[in-house]
Amino acid sequence: MNKGELIAELARRADFTQKQARTAIDAIFNPDGIIASELKRGGRVQITGFGTFETRKRGARMGRNPQTGAQLKIPAATYPAFKAGKGLKSKIRK
């Protein structure tokens, strides 16, 4: 399912117009949306039964350029992560 299909399905299930559904999806999932803004502040977004969006830290490490074989330093980074909740996991397993 892509974004357009998600918008159409939300509009159908919630009895929204396509424009209202697109606004709702964008407010939540865009790079400037609610989830991304909370992660940027260092917080997390927990949706009970569905899952948790959070940030994790990856330490600096040494890597290797695959073309030349030369070693290079990969800097530490913070990255977004999602952990599925119990309700979502059990629904998928059935």
C-alpha positions as CSV (number, residue, x, y, z in Angstrom):
1,M,0.0,0.0,0.0
2,N,1.4,3.4,-0.9
3,K,0.4,6.8,0.4
4,G,-2.3,7.4,-2.1
5,E,-3.9,4.1,-1.3
6,L,-3.6,4.8,2.5
7,I,-5.4,8.1,2.0
8,A,-8.2,6.5,0.0
9,E,-8.7,3.8,2.6
10,L,-8.7,6.3,5.5
11,A,-11.2,8.4,3.6
12,R,-13.4,5.4,3.1
13,R,-13.2,4.0,6.7
14,A,-13.5,7.4,8.5
15,D,-16.0,8.9,6.1
16,F,-13.6,11.7,5.3
17,T,-13.1,13.5,2.0
18,Q,-9.8,12.7,0.1
19,K,-8.6,16.2,1.1
20,Q,-9.3,15.6,4.8
21,A,-7.7,12.2,4.8
22,R,-4.6,13.6,3.0
23,T,-4.3,16.4,5.6
24,A,-4.6,13.8,8.5
25,I,-1.9,11.5,7.0
26,D,0.4,14.4,6.2
27,A,0.0,15.8,9.8
28,I,1.1,12.5,11.2
29,F,3.6,11.0,8.8
30,N,5.3,13.8,6.9
31,P,9.0,14.6,7.7
32,D,7.6,17.7,9.5
33,G,4.7,15.8,10.9
34,I,3.8,14.9,14.5
35,I,5.9,11.8,14.8
36,A,9.0,13.2,13.2
37,S,8.8,16.4,15.3
38,E,8.5,14.4,18.6
39,L,11.5,12.2,17.6
40,K,13.5,15.3,16.7
41,R,12.9,16.6,20.3
42,G,14.2,13.3,21.6
43,G,10.8,11.9,22.6
44,R,8.9,8.8,21.5
45,V,5.4,8.2,20.2
46,Q,3.7,5.1,21.7
47,I,0.4,3.9,20.2
48,T,-0.9,1.2,22.5
49,G,-1.5,-2.0,20.6
50,F,0.3,-0.8,17.4
51,G,3.8,0.1,18.4
52,T,6.4,2.7,19.4
53,F,8.4,5.1,17.3
54,E,11.6,6.1,19.0
55,T,15.2,7.2,18.3
56,R,18.2,5.0,18.9
57,K,21.9,5.9,19.0
58,R,24.6,4.1,17.0
59,G,28.1,4.6,18.1
60,A,31.1,5.7,16.0
61,R,32.8,2.8,14.3
62,M,35.4,1.9,11.7
63,G,34.2,0.9,8.3
64,R,35.7,-0.1,5.0
65,N,35.3,1.4,1.5
66,P,34.1,-1.5,-0.6
67,Q,35.8,-0.2,-3.7
68,T,39.2,0.6,-2.4
69,G,39.3,-1.4,0.9
70,A,40.5,1.7,2.7
71,Q,39.4,2.1,6.3
72,L,37.2,5.1,7.2
73,K,35.6,6.4,10.3
74,I,31.8,6.3,10.4
75,P,30.5,8.9,12.9
76,A,28.0,8.3,15.6
77,A,24.4,8.8,14.5
78,T,20.9,9.0,15.9
79,Y,18.3,7.1,13.8
80,P,14.5,6.5,13.9
81,A,13.2,3.1,14.9
82,F,9.9,1.4,15.2
83,K,9.0,-1.5,17.6
84,A,5.8,-3.3,16.8
85,G,3.3,-3.6,19.7
86,K,1.7,-6.8,21.0
87,G,-1.6,-6.2,19.3
88,L,0.0,-5.6,15.9
89,K,2.3,-8.7,16.3
90,S,-0.6,-11.0,17.2
91,K,-2.7,-9.7,14.3
92,I,0.1,-10.4,11.8
93,R,0.8,-13.9,13.2
94,K,-2.8,-15.1,12.7
